[in-house]
Amino acid sequence: MRKLIFRFYAVGVIAAFLWIQVPWQNASAPASNPEEWLAWIDVAECKMYVYKNEQLQETFSIAAGTPDTPSPLGVWRITYKAKDWGSGFGTRWLRLSVPWGIYGIHGTNKPGSIGSHASHGCIRMQNRQVEQLYSMVPVGTQVIIAHGTYGSIGPWYRELTPGDRGSAVLEVQNRLVRMGYLHTRPDGVFGEATRSALLRMKREKNLPGNDHVDRETYGVLGILWFD
């Protein structure tokens, strides 16, 4: 199995994501302080750990995204809460501040999927448990989605091309910002600004002049795979 070495600790991963949060939506005054709460989701374990003031309150089993439709790794916020949001989303919906698509934590009409990697990227919960979570955490609560020790990329190697989107694109953008090549806000979308920054970096580093993020490019960015 391929593994990743990252030149930062888990705390560094969290810090790298904190500044890219999009504004909260529908953030009316919460019943409690969102800064007291944290939901940590480990998609490798299919578990969610809910903390208040750094004290574990609840542990829930979840269903996460498949390898082809992965859950968005990173540090997000709950931006919106709704009851009976739509067919297939169970009895509760909590939207996350992922900038490249609509992702959330929700119930399910497929309870047998809980404990597996079966979703299109959202975090599924049993309806009675997502109702419990809904009543516990306010809009603005921080949600960290991680994949074990693999940081913000995940355990799957993926070559990136223009038009791609997701956590891997977001991490590449963060690296390009730190290296001084990208001057726009990272959003997880491989658009023209990211493509131009990537080509500038490749020219200066004497890499092949295509607009792909391949294994060699990941290495120059400090993201290394090994067998």
C-alpha positions as CSV (number, residue, x, y, z in Angstrom):
1,M,0.0,0.0,0.0
2,R,1.2,3.4,-0.8
3,K,1.7,5.8,2.0
4,L,2.3,9.5,2.4
5,I,5.0,11.4,4.2
6,F,4.1,15.0,5.1
7,R,6.5,17.6,6.3
8,F,4.2,18.8,9.0
9,Y,2.5,17.3,12.0
10,A,-1.3,17.0,12.4
11,V,-1.5,20.4,14.1
12,G,0.2,21.9,11.1
13,V,-2.5,20.3,8.8
14,I,-5.2,21.9,10.9
15,A,-3.5,25.3,10.9
16,A,-3.0,25.2,7.2
17,F,-6.7,25.0,6.7
18,L,-8.0,27.5,9.2
19,W,-7.4,30.6,7.1
20,I,-9.3,29.3,4.1
21,Q,-12.7,29.1,5.7
22,V,-15.6,30.7,3.7
23,P,-18.0,32.9,5.6
24,W,-20.7,31.2,7.6
25,Q,-24.1,31.0,6.0
26,N,-27.4,31.5,7.9
27,A,-25.3,32.1,11.0
28,S,-27.9,33.5,13.3
29,A,-27.0,33.7,17.0
30,P,-26.4,30.2,18.2
31,A,-27.9,28.7,21.3
32,S,-24.3,28.0,22.6
33,N,-20.9,29.2,21.7
34,P,-19.6,27.4,18.6
35,E,-16.0,27.8,19.7
36,E,-16.8,25.4,22.6
37,W,-17.5,22.6,20.2
38,L,-15.5,20.4,17.8
39,A,-16.5,17.4,15.7
40,W,-13.5,15.3,14.6
41,I,-14.3,12.8,11.8
42,D,-11.9,10.1,10.9
43,V,-13.0,8.6,7.6
44,A,-10.6,5.7,7.9
45,E,-12.3,4.6,11.1
46,C,-15.8,5.8,10.0
47,K,-16.1,7.5,13.4
48,M,-17.1,10.9,14.6
49,Y,-15.9,12.3,17.9
50,V,-17.7,15.3,19.3
51,Y,-16.0,17.4,21.9
52,K,-17.1,20.3,24.1
53,N,-14.4,22.4,25.8
54,E,-11.9,19.6,24.8
55,Q,-14.0,17.0,26.6
56,L,-15.3,14.0,24.6
57,Q,-19.1,14.1,24.6
58,E,-20.2,11.5,22.1
59,T,-18.8,9.0,19.6
60,F,-20.8,8.2,16.5
61,S,-20.4,5.7,13.6
62,I,-20.6,7.3,10.2
63,A,-20.5,6.5,6.5
64,A,-17.9,8.4,4.5
65,G,-17.2,8.9,0.8
66,T,-15.9,6.2,-1.5
67,P,-12.4,6.4,-3.0
68,D,-13.9,7.7,-6.2
69,T,-16.1,10.3,-4.4
70,P,-14.1,11.0,-1.2
71,S,-15.2,13.1,1.7
72,P,-13.6,16.5,1.8
73,L,-10.5,16.3,4.1
74,G,-9.7,19.5,6.0
75,V,-11.0,21.9,8.6
76,W,-14.5,23.3,8.0
77,R,-17.4,25.0,9.8
78,I,-21.0,24.1,10.0
79,T,-22.7,26.9,8.0
80,Y,-26.3,25.9,7.9
81,K,-28.7,23.5,9.7
82,A,-32.1,22.2,8.4
83,K,-34.7,19.6,9.2
84,D,-35.9,17.2,6.5
85,W,-33.7,18.9,3.9
86,G,-34.4,16.6,1.0
87,S,-35.1,13.0,-0.1
88,G,-32.2,10.7,0.8
89,F,-30.7,13.0,3.4
90,G,-32.6,11.7,6.4
91,T,-34.1,13.8,9.0
92,R,-31.3,16.4,9.6
93,W,-28.8,18.3,7.4
94,L,-25.7,20.3,8.6
95,R,-23.9,21.9,5.7
96,L,-20.1,22.4,5.8
97,S,-18.1,25.3,4.5
98,V,-16.3,23.3,1.7
99,P,-15.7,25.8,-1.1
100,W,-15.8,23.5,-4.1
101,G,-19.2,21.8,-3.7
102,I,-22.1,21.1,-1.4
103,Y,-21.1,18.7,1.4
104,G,-22.7,18.1,4.7
105,I,-23.4,15.8,7.6
106,H,-26.9,14.3,7.3
107,G,-29.1,11.3,8.1
108,T,-29.8,8.5,5.7
109,N,-32.5,6.2,4.3
110,K,-29.7,3.6,3.9
111,P,-28.8,2.8,7.5
112,G,-26.9,-0.3,6.4
113,S,-24.2,1.9,4.8
114,I,-23.1,3.3,8.2
115,G,-19.6,2.1,9.1
116,S,-18.5,1.9,5.4
117,H,-17.2,4.1,2.6
118,A,-20.4,4.4,0.6
119,S,-21.4,8.1,0.1
120,H,-20.8,10.6,-2.6
121,G,-18.6,12.6,-0.2
122,C,-21.1,13.7,2.5
123,I,-20.9,12.3,6.1
124,R,-23.9,10.0,6.7
125,M,-25.3,9.2,10.2
126,Q,-28.1,7.2,11.6
127,N,-31.2,9.5,11.7
128,R,-31.6,9.3,15.5
129,Q,-27.9,10.1,16.0
130,V,-27.8,13.0,13.5
131,E,-30.8,14.4,15.3
132,Q,-28.8,14.2,18.5
133,L,-25.8,16.0,16.9
134,Y,-28.2,18.6,15.4
135,S,-29.5,19.5,18.9
136,M,-25.9,19.6,20.4
137,V,-23.8,21.7,18.0
138,P,-24.6,25.2,16.8
139,V,-23.9,26.8,13.4
140,G,-20.3,27.8,13.4
141,T,-19.0,24.6,15.0
142,Q,-15.6,23.5,13.7
143,V,-15.6,20.1,11.9
144,I,-12.2,18.4,11.1
145,I,-12.3,15.6,8.5
146,A,-9.2,13.5,8.4
147,H,-8.0,10.2,7.1
148,G,-6.0,8.6,9.8
149,T,-2.4,9.9,9.7
150,Y,-2.5,10.9,6.0
151,G,-3.2,14.6,6.5
152,S,-5.1,16.6,3.9
153,I,-4.4,14.5,0.8
154,G,-5.6,11.0,1.9
155,P,-4.0,7.7,1.1
156,W,-4.8,7.6,-2.6
157,Y,-2.4,8.9,-5.3
158,R,-4.2,11.1,-7.8
159,E,-2.8,12.9,-10.8
160,L,-4.4,16.3,-11.0
161,T,-5.4,18.1,-14.2
162,P,-7.3,21.4,-14.9
163,G,-10.9,21.2,-13.9
164,D,-10.3,18.8,-11.0
165,R,-11.5,19.8,-7.5
166,G,-11.1,18.5,-4.0
167,S,-8.8,18.2,-1.0
168,A,-5.8,17.3,-3.1
169,V,-6.2,20.4,-5.3
170,L,-6.6,22.5,-2.1
171,E,-3.4,21.2,-0.6
172,V,-1.5,21.8,-3.9
173,Q,-2.9,25.4,-3.9
174,N,-1.8,25.9,-0.3
175,R,1.8,24.8,-1.2
176,L,1.8,27.1,-4.3
177,V,0.7,30.0,-2.0
178,R,3.5,29.3,0.5
179,M,6.1,29.1,-2.3
180,G,4.9,32.5,-3.7
181,Y,3.4,31.3,-7.0
182,L,-0.3,31.5,-6.3
183,H,-1.8,34.8,-5.2
184,T,-5.5,33.9,-5.0
185,R,-7.4,32.3,-2.2
186,P,-7.2,28.5,-2.3
187,D,-10.7,27.1,-3.1
188,G,-10.0,23.4,-4.1
189,V,-10.8,24.1,-7.8
190,F,-8.0,23.6,-10.4
191,G,-8.8,26.7,-12.4
192,E,-6.8,29.1,-14.6
193,A,-5.1,30.9,-11.7
194,T,-3.8,27.6,-10.3
195,R,-2.8,26.4,-13.7
196,S,-0.7,29.6,-14.3
197,A,0.9,29.3,-10.9
198,L,1.7,25.7,-11.5
199,L,3.3,26.4,-14.9
200,R,5.5,29.2,-13.4
201,M,6.6,26.9,-10.6
202,K,7.4,24.1,-13.1
203,R,9.5,26.4,-15.3
204,E,11.6,27.7,-12.4
205,K,12.1,24.1,-11.0
206,N,12.9,22.7,-14.5
207,L,10.0,20.3,-14.5
208,P,8.2,19.1,-17.6
209,G,6.0,22.0,-18.9
210,N,2.6,20.3,-18.8
211,D,-0.2,21.5,-16.6
212,H,-0.6,18.2,-14.7
213,V,0.3,17.6,-11.0
214,D,2.1,14.3,-11.3
215,R,4.2,12.4,-8.8
216,E,7.3,14.5,-9.6
217,T,5.4,17.7,-9.1
218,Y,4.0,16.5,-5.7
219,G,7.6,15.8,-4.7
220,V,8.7,19.3,-5.5
221,L,5.8,20.6,-3.5
222,G,6.9,18.5,-0.5
223,I,4.2,15.8,-0.8
224,L,6.0,12.5,-1.1
225,W,4.7,9.0,-1.9
226,F,6.7,5.9,-1.2
227,D,6.1,2.1,-1.4
